[in-house]
């Protein structure tokens, strides 16, 4: 029987429990991706809270990615010291850390301006450049002392759009079939393995785009199988769109779990799932009714960074998160209820 607080050995990664902090947006980095002091405070609190491992928020691999303000970045060597400090802060609490590598969008320089370019418009050379950007960012992550990297192919950012049939209409080897649309992910994985072979490499993917003509559960599972065969170390299953409201403990938890269970049946690598977990009961029910190995938490850890320790003390406790989503409009995505109560 699997328990949430089992120790787990993954490829290139040792965990003290099955609970992961899913990548969560902070939006407080400097324009170049530099880290303000508040970043270290956020991650120190998470690491002290007893989570098995932390996946950082969205870190762009490109200095020419203008999709968001406040993005972390691993796009320049000059940033390595700040990110080394972040890894050290987390490691001081005996907590592994994976940095989420992402691209909000691809921008092409034209004359004196940058223009966002969709997958259909990109040249093969530009696609190769994207794979190189991820590989170089992973190399910086390794030099900074991170334990792994996550390829962000979810939530309709660049890679999620590239693998979606709703967006990618290419007719060359990068379009058409799911295998062709996934080729960019395989090239990124190969570059990361070449430039940072010691890192655990995971991927975050939509189980469905939930839009007409988008990636569906069958194609998502097929892409996961392709990545599994290529040697990905783990897969995190998520979905497109804003986090669901109205989640209640022991009532409607784990809204992506059914899709993740199906994927876990079809791959050999460990699968983790995020989305609406609020109680240890629900977490362990999913773990023991499926081949899912890990559970990811996001909003509950904004509300209570020490939730894993709370569950260790009281397995019947439930998350204080009420799924209001007001954290999305607060500075640094902090829980507004926790701020009001002084936590």
PyMOL commands that set and color helices and strands:
alter all, ss='L'
color gray80, all
select helices_A, chain A and resi 37-48+77-91+119-121+124-144+158-162+178-181+183-195+217-229+257-266+280-288+299-303+307-313+326-329+331-333+336-341
alter helices_A, ss='H'
color red, helices_A
select strands_A, chain A and resi 8-10+13-15+19-21+53-55+59-60+72-73+96-102+106-110+113-117+148-153+200-206+234-238+270-273+294-297
alter strands_A, ss='S'
color yellow, strands_A
deselect
rebuild
show_as cartoon
